[in-house]
Amino acid sequence: MTIQSIESLEERALGTVVHVGAGCGDGLEDTLSLPAKRVVLVEPNPACLPPLQRIAQTNGRVTLLDVAVSAQDSPPETAPLHVWNTTALASLRDATGLRRLFPGLREVTTPTVRLMSVPALLAHCAPKAEDANLLILDAPGETGAIIEQLARSGALDQFRHLVVQLPTSSLFENSEDAAASLARLSAAGYEIVEQHDERIGFARYQLRLDAKRALQKRLDKMEARAKRAEDGMKDRDEQLKALQETVAEKEEACEAALRGQALARSDLADLRRRYEKLQAEQAEIAALLLQFTSHLRTVSTALEPTKRTPPGDLSKPRGETG
């Protein structure tokens, strides 16, 4: 992919240029001629690495990453790269629609390449927000998904300028076409500056971030977020009020229960006192009964001789003898 004119970028000094899909070095002259502080070339195809390594060794501004950028949130460490007889179309995805467009397309090799997630790429490149940064995306089959993830994460606006190669239709497995990607970029505040049809089935777009529009969209999102937060606070206030009422009811019920418990304890103490009193009275009665029983036994013992005297002998006067 080439950049037609630096004038169209409207920048005399760029911060970081990230070129995903640098290829074998063909057409990099425009990228390397940009007045950028730093250029990061990203290319997974092992066959393309030697010329890129020579460029990185001879140009102090250039860094080379021999990885494939994956739009997966947590990609595996490695994956097969489908390299066709048209090297520029190498992709992590199968060329389902591309085969219909190019009947002579055939896969020549499938090297295993290292993967890097989009957040990891941004962390490595660390483009400064205050700089005019440029992102060049030429990752067949993956470009649309990378754009989607950048837009979803809010990291897309780290780049004031974009140059993207997009398919006019879905040419790779589970990939989107140019219309879907351009709609997403437009929603993020980008406007098309140039369009060129460089390959059959593909178009190159150069876009610029409309700062005012992007800022307005960001403000709209912040206002919507603030409105949701406000509504959430109202809901929580209502929930808190209901909870406070429930707590008050529970406290009142607990106080009533405590009062009832106190009365129950008082009644129990009174019952215990009455029980102890009854026990004392019962003990006293038992002692009196024991004394009475003992007295009866004494009287009974005293009457015992009288009971043994024969009844007839009572008629004889004392002193008489038979």
C-alpha positions in Angstrom: 0.0 0.0 0.0 1.3 3.4 -0.9 0.5 6.9 0.4 -0.1 9.2 -2.5 0.7 12.5 -0.9 2.0 13.8 2.4 0.1 17.0 1.6 -3.2 15.2 2.1 -2.2 14.4 5.7 -2.1 18.1 6.5 0.7 17.4 9.0 4.3 18.5 8.7 5.3 16.3 11.7 3.9 13.0 12.8 4.3 11.2 16.0 4.1 7.4 15.6 3.4 5.6 12.4 2.1 2.0 12.9 2.1 0.0 9.7 0.3 -3.3 10.1 0.9 -5.5 7.1 4.2 -4.0 5.9 4.7 -6.8 3.4 8.1 -7.5 1.9 9.1 -3.9 1.8 7.5 -3.0 -1.5 5.9 0.5 -1.4 7.4 1.4 2.0 9.2 4.4 0.6 6.2 6.6 1.2 5.8 5.3 4.8 9.5 5.8 5.5 9.6 9.3 4.0 6.9 10.5 6.4 8.3 13.1 8.9 7.5 10.8 11.9 9.3 10.4 15.2 8.9 6.7 15.1 7.8 4.0 12.5 6.6 0.6 13.6 6.5 -2.1 10.9 4.3 -5.1 11.7 4.6 -8.2 9.4 4.2 -11.9 10.3 5.2 -13.6 7.0 8.7 -15.1 7.5 9.5 -14.7 3.8 9.1 -10.9 4.1 11.2 -10.4 7.2 14.8 -10.2 5.7 14.2 -6.9 3.8 12.3 -5.4 6.7 15.1 -6.4 9.1 17.6 -4.6 6.9 15.4 -1.5 6.9 15.1 -1.6 10.7 18.9 -2.0 11.1 19.7 1.0 8.9 17.0 3.3 10.1 17.0 4.3 13.7 13.4 5.4 13.7 12.1 2.0 12.5 11.1 -0.9 14.8 10.0 -4.3 13.4 7.5 -6.6 15.0 7.4 -10.0 13.3 3.9 -10.8 14.5 0.4 -11.1 13.2 -2.1 -8.7 14.8 -5.2 -10.7 16.0 -8.5 -9.1 16.8 -9.3 -11.7 19.4 -9.4 -10.5 23.0 -7.1 -13.2 24.2 -5.5 -14.8 21.1 -3.3 -17.9 21.4 0.5 -17.5 21.2 0.7 -18.8 17.6 -1.5 -19.5 14.6 -1.1 -20.6 11.0 -0.7 -17.9 8.4 -2.3 -18.7 5.0 0.1 -17.6 2.3 -1.3 -17.7 -1.2 0.4 -17.4 -4.5 -0.4 -13.7 -4.2 1.8 -12.9 -1.2 0.2 -9.6 -0.4 -3.1 -11.4 0.5 -1.6 -13.6 3.3 -4.1 -13.9 6.1 -4.9 -15.6 9.4 -8.3 -16.4 7.9 -9.3 -18.7 5.1 -10.0 -17.0 1.7 -13.5 -18.2 1.3 -14.8 -15.4 -1.0 -11.3 -14.6 -2.4 -11.2 -18.0 -4.2 -14.4 -17.1 -6.1 -12.8 -13.8 -7.1 -9.5 -15.4 -8.1 -10.2 -18.9 -9.3 -6.4 -19.5 -9.7 -5.7 -18.7 -6.1 -3.8 -21.4 -4.3 -2.2 -21.8 -0.9 1.6 -22.2 -1.2 2.6 -22.4 2.5 1.2 -22.1 6.0 3.9 -21.0 8.4 3.2 -20.8 12.1 3.5 -17.2 13.2 3.3 -15.4 16.6 0.2 -13.5 17.4 -0.2 -10.1 19.2 -3.5 -8.7 20.4 -4.6 -5.2 19.6 -4.2 -3.9 23.2 -0.7 -5.4 23.3 0.2 -3.7 20.0 -1.0 -0.3 21.3 0.9 -0.9 24.6 4.1 -1.7 22.6 3.8 1.3 20.2 2.5 3.7 22.9 1.3 6.5 20.6 1.1 9.8 22.4 -2.4 11.3 22.4 -1.0 14.8 21.8 0.8 13.7 18.6 -0.6 13.4 15.1 -0.3 9.6 14.8 -0.9 7.5 11.7 -2.2 3.9 11.6 -1.9 2.0 8.3 -3.9 -1.2 8.2 -3.3 -3.8 5.4 -4.1 -7.1 7.2 -6.4 -9.0 4.7 -9.3 -10.6 6.5 -8.4 -9.0 9.9 -8.5 -5.2 9.1 -12.3 -4.9 9.8 -12.1 -6.8 13.0 -9.1 -4.7 14.2 -11.0 -1.5 13.4 -14.1 -2.9 15.3 -12.0 -3.7 18.4 -10.2 -0.3 18.3 -13.6 1.5 18.1 -15.1 -0.6 20.8 -12.3 0.0 23.2 -12.2 3.8 22.5 -8.5 3.5 21.4 -9.1 4.4 17.8 -8.9 8.2 18.4 -5.2 7.7 19.4 -4.6 8.0 15.6 -5.5 11.2 13.8 -4.9 9.7 10.5 -5.8 6.2 9.0 -4.9 4.5 5.8 -6.8 1.2 5.4 -7.1 -1.4 2.7 -10.7 -2.8 2.7 -12.4 -5.4 0.6 -15.4 -4.4 -1.4 -17.1 -7.6 -0.2 -16.5 -10.3 2.4 -13.5 -12.1 0.9 -12.3 -14.0 4.0 -13.9 -16.2 6.6 -16.1 -14.3 9.0 -14.8 -10.9 7.8 -16.8 -7.8 7.0 -16.7 -5.6 3.9 -15.7 -2.0 3.4 -19.2 -0.6 4.0 -19.4 -2.0 7.5 -15.9 -0.8 8.4 -16.4 2.7 6.9 -19.7 3.1 8.8 -17.9 2.2 12.0 -15.1 4.7 11.3 -17.6 7.4 10.4 -19.4 6.8 13.7 -16.0 7.3 15.4 -15.6 10.7 13.8 -13.4 9.9 10.8 -14.0 11.3 7.3 -12.7 10.0 4.0 -9.9 12.2 2.5 -8.9 9.9 -0.4 -10.0 6.7 -2.0 -8.0 4.5 -4.5 -8.8 1.2 -6.1 -5.4 -0.5 -6.0 -6.3 -4.2 -6.2 -9.2 -6.1 -7.6 -11.8 -6.5 -4.9 -10.0 -4.0 -2.6 -10.0 -0.2 -2.1 -7.6 1.9 -0.1 -9.0 4.7 2.0 -7.3 7.6 3.7 -9.2 9.0 6.5 -8.8 11.9 8.9 -10.2 12.3 12.4 -12.6 15.3 12.6 -11.5 16.5 16.0 -14.6 18.6 16.7 -16.9 15.8 15.6 -15.0 13.2 17.5 -15.0 15.5 20.6 -18.8 16.0 20.2 -19.3 12.2 20.0 -17.2 11.7 23.0 -19.2 14.4 24.9 -22.4 12.7 23.8 -21.1 9.4 25.1 -20.0 11.0 28.4 -23.4 12.7 28.8 -25.2 9.4 28.1 -22.9 7.7 30.6 -23.6 10.5 33.1 -27.4 10.2 32.5 -27.1 6.4 33.1 -25.1 7.0 36.2 -27.7 9.6 37.4 -30.6 7.2 36.8 -28.6 4.5 38.5 -28.1 6.8 41.5 -31.8 7.5 41.7 -32.6 3.8 41.6 -30.0 3.3 44.4 -31.5 6.1 46.4 -35.0 4.5 46.1 -33.5 1.2 47.1 -31.7 2.8 50.0 -34.9 4.5 51.2 -36.8 1.2 51.0 -33.9 -0.5 52.8 -34.0 2.2 55.5 -37.7 1.7 56.0 -37.2 -2.1 56.2 -34.5 -1.6 58.8 -36.7 0.8 60.8 -39.5 -1.9 60.8 -37.0 -4.5 61.8 -35.7 -2.4 64.6 -39.2 -1.7 65.9 -40.0 -5.4 65.7 -36.8 -6.1 67.6 -37.6 -3.6 70.3 -41.0 -5.1 70.7 -39.5 -8.5 70.9 -37.0 -7.3 73.5 -39.8 -5.7 75.5 -41.7 -9.0 75.3 -38.6 -10.9 76.2 -38.0 -8.6 79.2 -41.6 -9.2 80.3 -41.2 -12.9 79.8 -38.1 -12.8 81.9 -39.9 -10.9 84.6 -42.8 -13.4 84.6 -40.3 -16.3 84.7 -38.5 -14.8 87.7 -41.9 -14.3 89.5 -42.8 -17.9 88.7 -39.5 -19.1 90.1 -40.0 -17.1 93.3 -43.5 -18.5 93.7 -42.2 -22.0 93.0 -39.5 -21.6 95.6 -42.0 -20.3 98.1 -44.3 -23.3 97.4 -41.3 -25.6 97.8 -40.5 -24.0 101.2 -44.1 -24.3 102.3 -44.2 -27.9 101.2 -41.1 -28.6 103.1 -42.6 -27.0 106.2 -45.8 -29.0 105.9 -43.7 -32.2 105.4 -41.8 -31.4 108.6 -45.1 -30.8 110.6 -46.5 -34.0 109.2 -43.4 -35.8 110.3 -43.8 -34.4 113.8 -47.5 -35.3 113.9 -46.7 -38.8 112.8 -44.1 -39.2 115.5 -46.5 -37.9 118.1 -49.1 -40.4 117.0 -46.6 -43.2 117.3 -45.8 -42.0 120.9 -49.5 -42.0 121.9 -50.1 -45.3 120.3 -47.2 -46.8 122.2 -48.6 -45.4 125.5 -52.0 -47.0 124.8 -50.7 -50.4 124.0 -50.8 -51.9 127.7 -54.4 -50.9 128.1 -55.3 -52.7 124.9 -53.8 -56.0 126.3 -56.0 -56.1 129.6 -58.9 -58.7 129.4 -62.3 -57.1 129.5 -63.7 -59.4 132.3 -61.1 -58.5 134.8 -62.3 -55.0 134.9 -65.5 -56.0 137.0 -63.5 -57.3 139.9 -62.6 -54.9 142.6 -59.1 -54.4 143.4 -57.8 -56.5 146.3 -60.3 -59.4 145.8 -58.9 -62.8 145.2 -60.7 -65.9 144.0 
